[in-house]
Amino acid sequence: MRLNLNSHLKLQQVLAPRAGQPRITSVVPGYGNDTLHQIQVRYAPNPRRSRYIELVYTGKIGEGYYTDHVNFLSGHSEWLPYRPYQEYEVLPYKLTVQVPPGYQVRSTVRPSQQKAGRWTFQGTTSAIELTAFVAKQFYETVSAVSPPITLVKTGAPLARTDSVMLRQGEVITAFYNRTIGRQDPITRFTIFLPGTNRGAYGLLDDATIITYPDFDVAKTEDLLVLAHEISHKWWGYGSFHDETDWLNEAFATYSSLLYLQASGDEAGYQKELNRLAQTTTGTPPLWGFDRYKYEYPMHRRVIYNKGTGILHALRTRIGNAQFLQLLATSAARKTSTTTEFLQLVEQVAGPETSVWLLAELKR
């Protein structure tokens, strides 16, 4: 068994009963191109004996993941070990957070236990996405419609823009449940607003983190961010390390454009498609794309932008009804490789379309 752990964390102890002496080395790159500890533990073959590995480590989270009012641990703060190249491996978890008196903890699910500064959460999510927010004060509101959308904010009381965001979250979720999520709909969702100005992240555990303090969905660009991140409820099973990341990011990007168009903003939909298309000239094929041969902007141009254009071309080719059927089935099956998606395209739209799509991916 190998496990990666971010090297800015100090590894104090590796406990692996009935295993040989652990081997610890440094490896590059890791998730986000950071240096990692790699811990290798070897066991003798004996499938009848239970095995576990316990890592004891300490450290500070990076800047941008805390302020004077909140400290948050989640996927992009890289605070958890994971199997190499399997950050998005879906796992059951139990997370216990202990805090000093006067502090509270929130996560993507309600606590299964809570007493005297100790919160315990249980669920199933991506390996790096266990989430905990620690603060003295949280401001919360819940939508009045089903499925319930909870908005959790720290740092400042809820404002008018937050109420507008909650209503848009309700409308976006309802749209997705009718379309891409109709075979696996959202039954609850949480939007976290920590105000740390570090980005926006969608989580598999029916939640998103929007950190921008000036976020306002009255602006099209912010509305698209919210729709993109909500759609990651379904698009988060491809690998971060190869071309299958388009199954995460291009699908989320195009889902947000589908919502924009459905909301009546056809001009905005076309404008955004044209903007993305202008960035893909001279880019390498999406099929087999190796992100580590290029700087990050090329990854965005190929995985996000080129992938979005290919999905638009696929929708144009097979029609809206069949395209939405394809997305809904892919979402329900948690498609994680491009080959699986091509096979699904063949089932839904026929072998000629699958061959055409492969050619587009290799173009």
N, C-alpha and C positions, 0 to 999 in steps of 0.2 A: 504494500500500500504506500502510495506517495501522497503527500499533502503539501500544498503551497501556503505560505504565510508571508504577508508583506514584511519586508525587512526593517521598516521603521518601528516595528514592534519587537520588543526584547523577549526572545524565547528563553524561558527559565528552566523548563522541565518537560520531558516527553515521557509519559507513562504508557507502557504497552506490555501488560502482563503476558507471559509465555511467548514473548518475541525475542529476537536477537537484539543486539545493541543498535539503537537507531543511528542512522547516518544522516548528517545535516550538511547541506551544501547551499551555495548561492546560485541562482539561475536568473537569466534575463532572456526574453522579456516575460513579463507576467501580464495580468489584467491591467490595462492602462499603461503598459510598458514600464512598470516599476520593477525594481530588483526584489527578489523573493528569497526567503528561506525555503528550501525544499527538504522535507523530512521524509526519509525512506525507512519503513519498518518491514522486516521480513519475518514471516511465520512459517513454521514447518507445516506440511499438509496435514490437516486434521479437521475435517468439516464438522465434526461433532462438538468441538469445543468453541465456546463463545469467545469473541475477540473484541477488544475496544482499544482505542487510542485516545489518550487525554493529553492535550497541549495546555501548558500553563505559561501565559505570557502577559506582559504589561506594555503600556505605551500610551502616547497621546495621539488623538486623532488629528488629522491635518487641518490647516487653516481653511476657513470657509464652511466647516462643519459644526461650528459652534459660535455663539455670540455671548454677550453678557446676559442673555435671557434664555438661551436654549443650547442643548448639546444633543446632536442626533447621530445615531449609528444606523447606517443602511448600506446598500450595495456599493455606492461610489465612495464611501469612506473607508472601504477595504479593511474591515476590522475582523474578518472571519477567515479561517482556513478553508481550502477547497481542493478538490482533486485537480491535477494539472489539466488545463484546457476544458474544464467542466464547471466553470463558474455558474452556469445556468442549469446545472443538474437539479432536478426537482426532488426535494427531500422532506420527510416529516421532521419537525423540530419541536424542542421545548426550550424556551428562552426565559431565564430568570434574571431580573434586574434589581439590584439593591441600591438605594439612594439615601443620602442624608435626610434628616428630618426637614420638613418644609418643602420637599421636592415631590413632583408627581411624574408618572411615566405613562406614555401612550404608545400603542403599537397598531399594527394593521388589523388586529383582532382584539376583542375584549379580553381582559385577563381571566384566566381560568382560576387563579388564586390571587389574593391581595391581602397583605397584612403588614403593619409596622414597617413601612418603607421598602417593602419587597413585593414586586409584581412578577407574576409568571404567566407566560403566553404560550399557546400551543397551536400548531397548524401545519400546513404544507406549503412550501414555497421554494424559490430558486436558492441554490446553495449560498449565494452571497447577499441575499436580499432580506435576511432577518432584520427587522427594523425596531428601533427604540428611540423615542424622543423623551428627553428629560428636561423639565422646566418647573419653575415655581408656580407659573400661572398658564393655564390653557383657556382659550376661548373657543367654544364649540357651538355648532348649530346643525340641525338635521332637517333634511327636506321633508315636506309634508306629503309627498307622493311616494309611490312604490316603483322601483326598489329604493330603499332609503339611501340617500347620499349624505354622508357626514363630512362637515368641513371643520378642521381642527387648526387653530392658529395660535402662535405665540408672539410675544413682543409688543403687540398692540391690539386693542379691541377690534372686533369685526367692523368693517366699514361698508359703505354702499357698494364699492367694487367687489367686495367679497360676496355680498348677497346676489349680485348679478352673476358672479362666477358660479355660485351654487345653482341658480336657475338654469344657466347654460349647461352645467354638469347633468342636471336632470334631463334636459332635452337631448344632449349628446348620447347619454346612456340609453334613453328610450329609442333613439334612432339606431344605435348599434344593436340593441336587443331585437329589433325588427329585421335587421339585415345581416351583418357579419356574425352576430352572436346569437342568432335565433335558435341554433341547436345547443348552445351552451351559454345562456344569458347571464348577465350580471344580476345577482340577487341582493348585493349590498356593495357599497363603494365608499372609500374614504379619500378625501383630498387634504393633504397636509401642507400648511403654509408656515414654515419655520422662519422665513425672512432672512436667510443667511446669504442670499445672492450667489448661489453656487450652481445653478442649473435647474433642470427639470427631469424627473425620472419616473418612468412607469414601473410598477411592481406587479409581479404575477399574483400576489396575494390581495387582489381587488383593491388596489390603492395607487395613488400617485403622490409625488412630492414636488411641489412647485415652490422654489425658493426665492423667486424674484420679488423684492418688496414692492415694486411698482407695477405688478402684473395687472392687466386690465383687459378683459375679454371683449371690450368694445372695440379694441384694435384687432384687425384680422390676424396679424402675426401671432398675437397671444392666444386668440381663439383657436388657431391651428395647433399651437403647442398643447393646449388643454385637451383637444380632441385626439391628438397624436398619443399623448401619454395615457389617456383613458383606454385607448385601443390596445395598449400593451397587456391588458388583461388576457388577450388572445395571442398577441404576437410577441413571444419571448422565449421560444424554444429552439431557435437556431443557435449556432455557435458564434461567439464573439470573434473567433480567430480565423474564420475563412469566409467564403462567399455566402454561406448559409445565413450570415448576419442580415442579408437582404430580407429574409423571411421575418426578421424582427423589425428592421427599420424602414425598408421600402413599403412594407405592408402597413405599418403604422402611419407613415407619411401619406400614402394614398387613401387610407381610411379617413384621415382628417380632411382630405380634399373631397371625398365622397360626401362627408357631412356638410362641408362648405357649400357644395353644389346643391345638396338637398335642402339647405336652409334658404335657397333662393338667390345665392350670390354666384350666378353663372359667370359673370365677368371676373370675379375674384378667382374662381376655379381655373379659368383659362389663363389668367395672368400668372398664377402660380405655376401651372404646368409649363408655360413658356419660359418662365424664369429658370426653372430647374433644367429644362432642355438645353438652355444656352450654356450650361456648365458642363455638359457631357461630351462636347466635341473633343476628339482626340484621346478619349479615355480608353483604357484597356478593357477587354471583355469582362463582364460580370462573372461568367462561368470560370471557376478556378482562380478567382482573384486572390492574390497574396498580399494582404494588407501590410506585411512587414517589409515589402520591397519599396514602399512609398511612404511619403509623409502623410500625416492624418488628413489634410484637405482632400487628397485623392480618394481616400476611403469614403469620405462624404459624397464626393462627386459620383463614385461608382455605386456604392451600396445603397445610399439614400436616393440620390437624384436619378441616376440611370435606371435603377430598379423601379422607381416610381413611374418613369416613362414607359418601361416595358409593361407594367401592370395596366397603364392607361391604354396601350396598344392592344393588349389582350382583351380588355373590356370592349374596345371598339370592334374587335374581330368577332367576339362571340355574343355580344349583346348584354345589356344590363342584368336581365333576369338570370341568365345562365352564369354570368360572372359572380353575382351575389350568392348564388347557390354554391359555386366553387369556393368562394371565400368562407362561407358559413361551414361547409364541410371540412375545409382545411383547418379552420379554427377549432372545431369540435374534436378533430383528430389530433390536434397539437402537433401538426406537421413540423419536423425539425431538420429535414434535408431537402435540397433542391430536387434530388432524384425522386423523393416521395411526392413532392408537389407536381412534378412532371407526370408521374403515374396517375395522380388524381386528375390532372388536366385531361389525360387520355380517357379516363373513365367518364368524366362529365361532359367534355367537349369534343372527344374523338381523337384518334391517333394523328390525324393531319395537323390539328392544332398543337398537339404535344411536340411534334417534329418542328413546327414553325417556332414555338416558344424556345426550344433548345437552340435553334439557329439564332434567335434574337439574343439569347443569353451569351452566345459565343461571338457575337458581332463586336 
